[in-house]
Amino acid sequence: MTNFSHIAHDDHGLTPGHVDLLQTEPGIASLPNGSFVRVVVPLPAHLDPLPCALYGPEAGDGPVADQSVTLETRGNRAGPSRLIDRAHRPARNMVVIGIRGGVCFTAYGSRAPAPSPMEPWDAERKNAQGKASAEEVDRARAFWSVHALAR
């Protein structure tokens, strides 16, 4: 039995060992099928670190000022991300987001102790659809006002 049927977005430096970890992680496996999963999984010592693009207080840095970032739409996303010209850094945490027994939407490295909130444009879009609360929008705006992603 695996935790997810497949991984939709697996281009964040995942090795077969990382995939095995997210597919067999007991905390995820203990959830009922259909549960929404949004967790941080510490990487065991035998696995290589994953690249982390996050900069800002949750990643152990100071706030990322507006003058240090550009707003750009990444890939086929519907809104812009705050990007900074810095390198990815090694991380010992893996964020896993998906539906237990279904799709793992994404898994990526992070230095933060908790998953990052949606980006503001995404939270606002989901709020308009009734799929995110006003509190989630406020949290996204506050978080991303001081955080950015490495280009």
Contacts in CASP RR format, 6 or more apart in sequence:
PFRMAT RR
TARGET T0000
AUTHOR 0000-0000-0000
METHOD contacts of the structure
MODEL  1
MTNFSHIAHDDHGLTPGHVDLLQTEPGIASLPNGSFVRVVVPLPAHLDPL
PCALYGPEAGDGPVADQSVTLETRGNRAGPSRLIDRAHRPARNMVVIGIR
GGVCFTAYGSRAPAPSPMEPWDAERKNAQGKASAEEVDRARAFWSVHALA
R
1 29 0 8 1.000
2 23 0 8 1.000
2 24 0 8 1.000
2 101 0 8 1.000
3 22 0 8 1.000
3 23 0 8 1.000
3 24 0 8 1.000
3 25 0 8 1.000
3 28 0 8 1.000
3 29 0 8 1.000
3 37 0 8 1.000
3 100 0 8 1.000
3 101 0 8 1.000
3 104 0 8 1.000
4 22 0 8 1.000
4 23 0 8 1.000
4 98 0 8 1.000
4 99 0 8 1.000
4 100 0 8 1.000
4 101 0 8 1.000
4 102 0 8 1.000
4 103 0 8 1.000
4 104 0 8 1.000
5 101 0 8 1.000
5 102 0 8 1.000
5 103 0 8 1.000
6 102 0 8 1.000
6 103 0 8 1.000
6 104 0 8 1.000
7 14 0 8 1.000
7 19 0 8 1.000
7 22 0 8 1.000
7 103 0 8 1.000
7 104 0 8 1.000
7 106 0 8 1.000
7 107 0 8 1.000
8 103 0 8 1.000
8 104 0 8 1.000
8 105 0 8 1.000
8 106 0 8 1.000
9 105 0 8 1.000
9 106 0 8 1.000
9 107 0 8 1.000
10 19 0 8 1.000
10 104 0 8 1.000
10 106 0 8 1.000
10 107 0 8 1.000
12 50 0 8 1.000
12 51 0 8 1.000
12 106 0 8 1.000
12 107 0 8 1.000
12 108 0 8 1.000
12 109 0 8 1.000
13 50 0 8 1.000
13 51 0 8 1.000
14 50 0 8 1.000
14 107 0 8 1.000
15 47 0 8 1.000
15 48 0 8 1.000
17 47 0 8 1.000
18 43 0 8 1.000
18 47 0 8 1.000
18 50 0 8 1.000
18 94 0 8 1.000
18 107 0 8 1.000
19 107 0 8 1.000
21 41 0 8 1.000
21 43 0 8 1.000
21 44 0 8 1.000
21 47 0 8 1.000
21 94 0 8 1.000
22 28 0 8 1.000
22 41 0 8 1.000
22 94 0 8 1.000
22 96 0 8 1.000
22 104 0 8 1.000
22 107 0 8 1.000
25 41 0 8 1.000
25 96 0 8 1.000
27 39 0 8 1.000
28 37 0 8 1.000
28 39 0 8 1.000
28 41 0 8 1.000
28 96 0 8 1.000
28 100 0 8 1.000
31 37 0 8 1.000
31 100 0 8 1.000
32 100 0 8 1.000
33 100 0 8 1.000
33 101 0 8 1.000
33 102 0 8 1.000
34 99 0 8 1.000
34 100 0 8 1.000
34 101 0 8 1.000
34 102 0 8 1.000
35 99 0 8 1.000
35 100 0 8 1.000
36 98 0 8 1.000
36 99 0 8 1.000
36 100 0 8 1.000
37 96 0 8 1.000
37 97 0 8 1.000
37 98 0 8 1.000
37 99 0 8 1.000
37 100 0 8 1.000
37 104 0 8 1.000
38 95 0 8 1.000
38 96 0 8 1.000
38 97 0 8 1.000
38 98 0 8 1.000
38 115 0 8 1.000
39 95 0 8 1.000
39 96 0 8 1.000
39 115 0 8 1.000
40 93 0 8 1.000
40 94 0 8 1.000
40 95 0 8 1.000
40 96 0 8 1.000
40 110 0 8 1.000
40 112 0 8 1.000
40 113 0 8 1.000
40 114 0 8 1.000
40 115 0 8 1.000
41 93 0 8 1.000
41 94 0 8 1.000
41 95 0 8 1.000
41 96 0 8 1.000
42 92 0 8 1.000
42 93 0 8 1.000
42 94 0 8 1.000
43 49 0 8 1.000
43 50 0 8 1.000
43 91 0 8 1.000
43 92 0 8 1.000
43 93 0 8 1.000
43 94 0 8 1.000
49 90 0 8 1.000
49 91 0 8 1.000
49 92 0 8 1.000
49 109 0 8 1.000
50 90 0 8 1.000
50 91 0 8 1.000
50 93 0 8 1.000
50 94 0 8 1.000
50 108 0 8 1.000
50 109 0 8 1.000
50 110 0 8 1.000
51 88 0 8 1.000
51 89 0 8 1.000
51 90 0 8 1.000
51 91 0 8 1.000
51 109 0 8 1.000
52 59 0 8 1.000
52 88 0 8 1.000
52 89 0 8 1.000
52 90 0 8 1.000
52 91 0 8 1.000
52 108 0 8 1.000
52 109 0 8 1.000
52 110 0 8 1.000
52 111 0 8 1.000
53 88 0 8 1.000
53 108 0 8 1.000
53 149 0 8 1.000
53 150 0 8 1.000
54 110 0 8 1.000
54 111 0 8 1.000
54 112 0 8 1.000
54 116 0 8 1.000
54 147 0 8 1.000
54 148 0 8 1.000
54 149 0 8 1.000
54 150 0 8 1.000
55 61 0 8 1.000
55 64 0 8 1.000
55 84 0 8 1.000
55 86 0 8 1.000
55 147 0 8 1.000
55 148 0 8 1.000
55 149 0 8 1.000
55 150 0 8 1.000
56 62 0 8 1.000
56 63 0 8 1.000
56 64 0 8 1.000
56 146 0 8 1.000
56 147 0 8 1.000
56 148 0 8 1.000
57 63 0 8 1.000
57 146 0 8 1.000
57 147 0 8 1.000
58 111 0 8 1.000
58 112 0 8 1.000
58 113 0 8 1.000
58 114 0 8 1.000
58 116 0 8 1.000
58 143 0 8 1.000
58 147 0 8 1.000
59 89 0 8 1.000
59 110 0 8 1.000
59 111 0 8 1.000
59 112 0 8 1.000
59 147 0 8 1.000
60 111 0 8 1.000
62 146 0 8 1.000
63 146 0 8 1.000
64 82 0 8 1.000
64 84 0 8 1.000
64 146 0 8 1.000
64 147 0 8 1.000
64 148 0 8 1.000
68 84 0 8 1.000
68 148 0 8 1.000
69 82 0 8 1.000
69 83 0 8 1.000
69 84 0 8 1.000
69 148 0 8 1.000
70 82 0 8 1.000
70 83 0 8 1.000
71 80 0 8 1.000
71 81 0 8 1.000
71 82 0 8 1.000
71 83 0 8 1.000
72 80 0 8 1.000
72 81 0 8 1.000
72 83 0 8 1.000
73 79 0 8 1.000
73 80 0 8 1.000
73 81 0 8 1.000
74 81 0 8 1.000
74 83 0 8 1.000
77 119 0 8 1.000
77 121 0 8 1.000
77 122 0 8 1.000
78 121 0 8 1.000
78 122 0 8 1.000
78 125 0 8 1.000
79 119 0 8 1.000
79 121 0 8 1.000
79 122 0 8 1.000
80 121 0 8 1.000
81 119 0 8 1.000
81 148 0 8 1.000
81 149 0 8 1.000
82 144 0 8 1.000
82 147 0 8 1.000
82 148 0 8 1.000
82 149 0 8 1.000
83 148 0 8 1.000
83 149 0 8 1.000
83 150 0 8 1.000
83 151 0 8 1.000
84 148 0 8 1.000
84 149 0 8 1.000
84 150 0 8 1.000
84 151 0 8 1.000
85 150 0 8 1.000
85 151 0 8 1.000
86 150 0 8 1.000
86 151 0 8 1.000
87 150 0 8 1.000
88 150 0 8 1.000
89 111 0 8 1.000
89 150 0 8 1.000
91 109 0 8 1.000
91 110 0 8 1.000
91 111 0 8 1.000
92 111 0 8 1.000
93 109 0 8 1.000
93 110 0 8 1.000
93 111 0 8 1.000
93 112 0 8 1.000
93 113 0 8 1.000
94 107 0 8 1.000
94 108 0 8 1.000
94 109 0 8 1.000
94 110 0 8 1.000
95 106 0 8 1.000
95 107 0 8 1.000
95 108 0 8 1.000
95 109 0 8 1.000
95 110 0 8 1.000
95 112 0 8 1.000
95 115 0 8 1.000
95 116 0 8 1.000
96 104 0 8 1.000
96 106 0 8 1.000
96 107 0 8 1.000
97 104 0 8 1.000
97 105 0 8 1.000
97 106 0 8 1.000
97 107 0 8 1.000
97 115 0 8 1.000
98 104 0 8 1.000
98 105 0 8 1.000
98 106 0 8 1.000
99 105 0 8 1.000
110 116 0 8 1.000
116 143 0 8 1.000
116 147 0 8 1.000
117 123 0 8 1.000
117 136 0 8 1.000
117 139 0 8 1.000
117 140 0 8 1.000
117 143 0 8 1.000
117 144 0 8 1.000
118 126 0 8 1.000
118 132 0 8 1.000
118 136 0 8 1.000
118 140 0 8 1.000
119 140 0 8 1.000
119 144 0 8 1.000
120 137 0 8 1.000
120 140 0 8 1.000
120 141 0 8 1.000
120 144 0 8 1.000
122 140 0 8 1.000
123 132 0 8 1.000
123 136 0 8 1.000
123 137 0 8 1.000
123 139 0 8 1.000
123 140 0 8 1.000
123 141 0 8 1.000
124 137 0 8 1.000
124 140 0 8 1.000
126 132 0 8 1.000
126 136 0 8 1.000
127 133 0 8 1.000
127 134 0 8 1.000
127 136 0 8 1.000
127 137 0 8 1.000
END
